[in-house]
């Protein structure tokens, strides 16, 4: 309603011609009627409805009639799609595409894996293994035995390759080891592409834990690499349509090979209160609550060690 009378950003002192004024008023009235159920009991809403009736009488407007002016077809160009912004590309595809979901994968501990499909596994996977491998991104981890002769392994090296994508970024490689958690890509840069399509931020994960966040705006993807004690943890948030594009051996997508699985668990999200799903810090009382629900230790470890912002591993 205000916008109808504010072509230059402010209310005009002179009232517009009665015809246009009544059209705008009817449109405003129609809008308020459509929101009646949701606004029931709201004083501002009821004040607006009362004021509309007054304005109808003051300007001699009828409640019957058109609610939009007959205007020539717009010749304005559609909004320009930013190819290097995943959200911009999704918006351009229309409402159906805007319902896209994100998948989360994490590798932590000795080692525990959370797949894009919400499966939790404890695996051996000693040596080098691919977590993700598609046309946008490759992630490989190297795991070593925690104790010689034990099946328990932990990650001591993570390599992330961002493949070249249009003009958004050239190929960039990030590599972390237990001796070195760099805040830059291998070429020494901390960003890539145009308009900050890809960049790195160093931070702290609390309790003195070092972490590096990598944001790939052109993929709608965020990665966190942390150093916890002598080993590394990995977490990623990625659009499902990009994450599930390719097949092949990808631990984040398909889980560990059966011969490598020690124990598996599918997370039942219904067990966990919604308010806990958005927590980036988990208190001792929360841990106690999760234990009462008989949620496995490895799931709780995921909360404590490798949360994603604003999404947790659960």
C-alpha positions as CSV (number, residue, x, y, z in Angstrom):
1,X,0.0,0.0,0.0
2,X,2.7,2.5,1.0
3,X,4.7,1.5,-2.1
4,X,1.7,2.4,-4.3
5,X,2.1,6.0,-3.1
6,X,5.9,6.1,-2.8
7,X,7.5,6.0,-6.3
8,X,10.4,8.1,-5.0
9,X,10.8,6.4,-1.7
10,X,8.6,8.6,0.5
11,X,4.9,9.4,1.0
12,X,3.6,12.0,-1.4
13,X,1.8,15.0,0.0
14,X,-0.6,15.2,-2.9
15,X,-3.2,12.4,-3.2
16,X,-3.1,10.5,-6.4
17,X,-6.1,10.6,-8.8
18,X,-9.1,8.9,-7.3
19,X,-9.2,6.1,-9.7
20,X,-5.6,5.0,-9.0
21,X,-6.1,5.6,-5.3
22,X,-9.1,3.4,-5.1
23,X,-7.4,0.6,-7.1
24,X,-4.5,0.7,-4.7
25,X,-6.8,0.7,-1.7
26,X,-8.8,-2.3,-3.0
27,X,-5.5,-4.2,-3.5
28,X,-4.5,-3.4,0.1
29,X,-7.9,-4.5,1.3
30,X,-7.8,-7.7,-0.6
31,X,-4.3,-8.4,0.8
32,X,-5.5,-7.9,4.4
33,X,-8.5,-10.3,3.9
34,X,-6.2,-13.0,2.6
35,X,-4.1,-12.7,5.8
36,X,-7.1,-12.6,8.2
37,X,-6.6,-16.1,9.6
38,X,-2.9,-15.7,10.3
39,X,-3.3,-12.2,11.7
40,X,-6.2,-12.9,14.0
41,X,-5.7,-11.1,17.3
42,X,-3.0,-8.8,16.0
43,X,-3.8,-5.2,17.0
44,X,-1.8,-3.7,14.1
45,X,-3.7,-5.9,11.7
46,X,-7.1,-4.9,13.1
47,X,-6.1,-1.2,13.1
48,X,-5.2,-1.5,9.4
49,X,-8.5,-3.0,8.6
50,X,-10.4,-0.2,10.4
51,X,-8.3,2.4,8.6
52,X,-9.0,0.9,5.2
53,X,-12.8,1.3,5.8
54,X,-12.2,4.9,6.8
55,X,-10.2,5.6,3.6
56,X,-12.9,4.0,1.4
57,X,-15.4,6.4,2.8
58,X,-13.1,9.5,2.7
59,X,-12.2,9.0,-1.0
60,X,-15.6,7.7,-2.1
61,X,-14.2,4.4,-3.2
62,X,-16.2,1.4,-4.0
63,X,-15.0,-2.0,-2.6
64,X,-15.9,-3.5,-6.0
65,X,-13.6,-3.0,-8.9
66,X,-10.2,-3.7,-10.3
67,X,-7.2,-4.2,-7.9
68,X,-4.5,-3.4,-10.5
69,X,-4.1,-0.8,-13.1
70,X,-4.2,-1.7,-16.8
71,X,-0.6,-1.1,-17.8
72,X,1.5,-1.8,-20.9
73,X,3.5,-5.0,-20.7
74,X,6.7,-4.5,-18.8
75,X,9.8,-4.3,-21.0
76,X,12.2,-4.6,-18.1
77,X,14.8,-7.3,-18.4
78,X,14.7,-10.3,-16.1
79,X,17.2,-10.2,-13.2
80,X,20.7,-11.2,-14.1
81,X,21.7,-14.6,-12.8
82,X,25.0,-14.7,-11.0
83,X,26.6,-17.9,-12.3
84,X,29.1,-17.8,-9.4
85,X,26.4,-17.7,-6.8
86,X,24.6,-21.0,-6.2
87,X,21.6,-19.4,-4.5
88,X,21.2,-17.0,-7.4
89,X,21.1,-19.9,-9.9
90,X,18.5,-21.7,-7.8
91,X,16.3,-18.6,-7.5
92,X,16.4,-18.3,-11.3
93,X,15.0,-21.8,-11.7
94,X,11.7,-20.9,-10.0
95,X,9.8,-21.9,-6.8
96,X,10.1,-25.7,-7.3
97,X,13.9,-25.5,-7.5
98,X,14.0,-23.3,-4.4
99,X,13.0,-26.3,-2.2
100,X,16.5,-27.8,-2.6
101,X,17.9,-29.5,0.4
102,X,21.4,-29.7,1.8
103,X,23.4,-32.8,2.7
104,X,25.9,-33.1,5.5
105,X,28.9,-35.4,5.8
106,X,31.5,-35.7,8.5
107,X,34.5,-37.9,9.4
108,X,35.9,-37.8,12.9
109,X,37.3,-39.9,15.7
110,X,38.5,-43.4,15.0
111,X,36.9,-43.0,12.5
112,X,33.2,-42.3,12.6
113,X,31.5,-41.4,9.3
114,X,28.3,-39.5,8.8
115,X,27.1,-39.9,5.2
116,X,24.9,-37.5,3.2
117,X,22.1,-40.0,3.8
118,X,22.2,-39.7,7.6
119,X,23.9,-43.0,8.1
120,X,26.5,-43.3,10.9
121,X,29.3,-45.9,10.5
122,X,32.4,-46.8,12.3
123,X,34.9,-48.1,9.8
124,X,38.5,-49.3,9.5
125,X,39.4,-47.5,6.2
126,X,43.1,-47.5,6.7
127,X,45.1,-45.6,4.0
128,X,43.8,-43.2,1.4
129,X,40.0,-43.1,0.7
130,X,37.8,-40.7,-1.3
131,X,35.0,-39.0,0.6
132,X,33.7,-37.1,-2.3
133,X,34.5,-37.2,-6.0
134,X,32.3,-35.4,-8.6
135,X,32.8,-32.9,-11.3
136,X,32.9,-30.0,-8.8
137,X,34.9,-31.3,-5.9
138,X,37.1,-34.1,-4.7
139,X,38.0,-34.8,-1.1
140,X,40.4,-37.5,-0.1
141,X,41.4,-38.5,3.5
142,X,44.3,-40.6,4.7
143,X,43.8,-42.6,7.9
144,X,46.5,-44.3,10.0
145,X,46.1,-46.8,12.9
146,X,45.6,-45.1,16.3
147,X,47.5,-48.0,17.9
148,X,49.7,-50.4,16.0
149,X,47.8,-53.6,15.4
150,X,44.4,-52.1,16.1
151,X,41.5,-51.7,13.6
152,X,40.8,-48.2,14.9
153,X,42.2,-45.5,12.6
154,X,42.2,-41.7,12.6
155,X,42.7,-39.1,9.9
156,X,46.1,-37.5,9.6
157,X,45.7,-35.9,6.1
158,X,42.9,-34.3,4.2
159,X,43.1,-33.1,0.6
160,X,40.3,-31.0,-1.0
161,X,40.4,-30.2,-4.7
162,X,38.0,-27.5,-6.0
163,X,37.8,-28.1,-9.8
164,X,37.7,-25.1,-12.2
165,X,34.1,-23.9,-12.8
166,X,33.3,-21.5,-15.6
167,X,34.8,-18.1,-14.7
168,X,34.1,-18.5,-11.0
169,X,37.3,-20.2,-10.0
170,X,40.3,-21.9,-11.4
171,X,41.4,-25.2,-9.8
172,X,42.3,-24.8,-6.2
173,X,43.9,-27.4,-3.8
174,X,43.7,-27.3,0.0
175,X,45.7,-29.8,2.0
176,X,46.0,-30.3,5.8
177,X,48.0,-32.6,7.8
178,X,48.5,-33.2,11.5
179,X,51.7,-31.2,11.4
180,X,50.1,-28.3,9.4
181,X,46.6,-26.9,9.3
182,X,47.1,-24.0,6.8
183,X,44.7,-21.1,6.3
184,X,45.5,-20.9,2.6
185,X,45.4,-23.0,-0.5
186,X,48.5,-24.7,-1.8
187,X,49.3,-21.8,-4.1
188,X,49.4,-19.4,-1.1
189,X,46.2,-17.6,-1.8
190,X,43.2,-17.4,0.5
191,X,40.5,-16.9,-2.1
192,X,39.8,-17.7,-5.7
193,X,37.6,-16.6,-8.6
194,X,35.6,-13.5,-9.0
195,X,33.4,-11.9,-6.4
196,X,34.8,-14.1,-3.6
197,X,33.4,-17.3,-5.2
198,X,35.8,-19.3,-3.0
199,X,37.6,-18.3,0.2
200,X,39.2,-19.5,3.5
201,X,38.7,-18.3,7.0
202,X,40.7,-19.5,10.0
203,X,39.0,-19.6,13.4
204,X,38.6,-21.5,16.6
205,X,36.2,-24.3,17.3
206,X,36.2,-23.7,21.1
207,X,38.3,-25.4,23.7
208,X,41.4,-24.3,21.9
209,X,40.6,-26.4,18.8
210,X,42.0,-24.9,15.6
211,X,39.8,-25.0,12.5
212,X,39.7,-23.7,9.0
213,X,36.4,-23.0,7.1
214,X,36.3,-23.0,3.3
215,X,33.3,-21.4,1.6
216,X,32.5,-22.1,-2.0
217,X,29.8,-19.7,-2.8
218,X,29.5,-20.9,-6.4
219,X,28.6,-24.4,-5.1
220,X,26.6,-23.3,-2.0
221,X,29.0,-25.4,0.0
222,X,30.9,-25.0,3.3
223,X,33.7,-27.2,4.6
224,X,35.3,-27.3,8.1
225,X,38.6,-29.0,8.8
226,X,39.6,-29.2,12.4
227,X,42.6,-30.4,14.3
228,X,41.6,-32.3,17.4
229,X,44.6,-33.6,19.4
230,X,46.9,-35.4,17.0
231,X,44.3,-36.0,14.3
232,X,42.0,-34.1,11.9
233,X,38.2,-34.0,11.5
234,X,36.2,-33.1,8.4
235,X,32.7,-31.8,7.9
236,X,30.9,-30.5,4.8
237,X,27.5,-29.0,4.0
238,X,26.6,-29.3,0.3
239,X,23.4,-29.1,-1.9
240,X,22.0,-32.6,-2.3
241,X,21.7,-32.2,-6.1
242,X,25.5,-31.6,-6.4
243,X,26.5,-34.1,-3.7
244,X,24.6,-37.0,-5.4
245,X,25.5,-36.3,-8.9
246,X,28.1,-39.0,-9.5
247,X,28.4,-42.6,-8.4
248,X,31.6,-44.6,-7.7
249,X,33.4,-45.0,-4.4
250,X,32.5,-42.0,-2.3
251,X,32.3,-42.6,1.5
252,X,30.2,-39.5,2.0
253,X,27.7,-40.7,-0.5
254,X,27.6,-44.5,-0.2
255,X,29.3,-45.1,3.1
256,X,32.2,-47.5,3.7
257,X,32.6,-50.7,1.8
258,X,30.9,-53.5,3.7
259,X,34.3,-55.2,4.4
260,X,35.4,-52.0,6.2
261,X,32.4,-51.4,8.4
262,X,32.7,-52.2,12.1
263,X,29.4,-50.8,13.1
264,X,26.5,-49.0,11.4
265,X,23.6,-46.8,12.7
266,X,20.9,-44.9,10.9
267,X,20.0,-41.7,12.7
268,X,16.4,-41.3,13.7
269,X,15.9,-37.6,13.7
270,X,12.6,-37.9,15.4
271,X,14.3,-38.8,18.6
272,X,16.1,-35.5,18.9
273,X,14.1,-32.3,19.8
274,X,14.1,-29.7,17.0
275,X,15.7,-27.1,19.2
276,X,18.8,-29.2,19.6
277,X,19.3,-29.6,15.8
278,X,20.4,-26.0,15.4
279,X,22.8,-25.8,18.4
280,X,26.4,-25.1,17.6
281,X,27.4,-25.7,21.2
282,X,26.3,-28.7,23.2
283,X,26.3,-28.4,27.0
284,X,26.9,-31.2,29.5
285,X,23.2,-31.3,30.3
286,X,22.4,-31.8,26.6
287,X,24.8,-34.7,26.4
288,X,23.1,-36.2,29.4
289,X,19.7,-35.8,27.7
290,X,21.0,-37.5,24.5
291,X,22.4,-40.4,26.6
292,X,19.0,-40.9,28.1
293,X,17.6,-41.3,24.6
294,X,20.1,-44.1,24.1
295,X,21.7,-42.3,21.2
296,X,25.1,-43.9,20.4
297,X,28.2,-42.3,21.7
298,X,29.5,-41.7,18.2
299,X,26.5,-39.5,17.4
300,X,27.1,-37.5,20.5
301,X,30.8,-37.3,19.6
302,X,29.7,-35.8,16.3
303,X,28.0,-33.0,18.1
304,X,30.9,-32.3,20.3
305,X,33.7,-32.5,17.8
306,X,32.5,-31.5,14.3
307,X,29.5,-29.1,14.3
308,X,28.7,-27.2,11.1
309,X,27.5,-23.7,11.2
310,X,24.5,-23.2,11.4
311,X,24.0,-26.9,11.0
312,X,25.2,-29.6,13.3
313,X,26.3,-33.1,12.4
314,X,22.8,-34.1,13.4
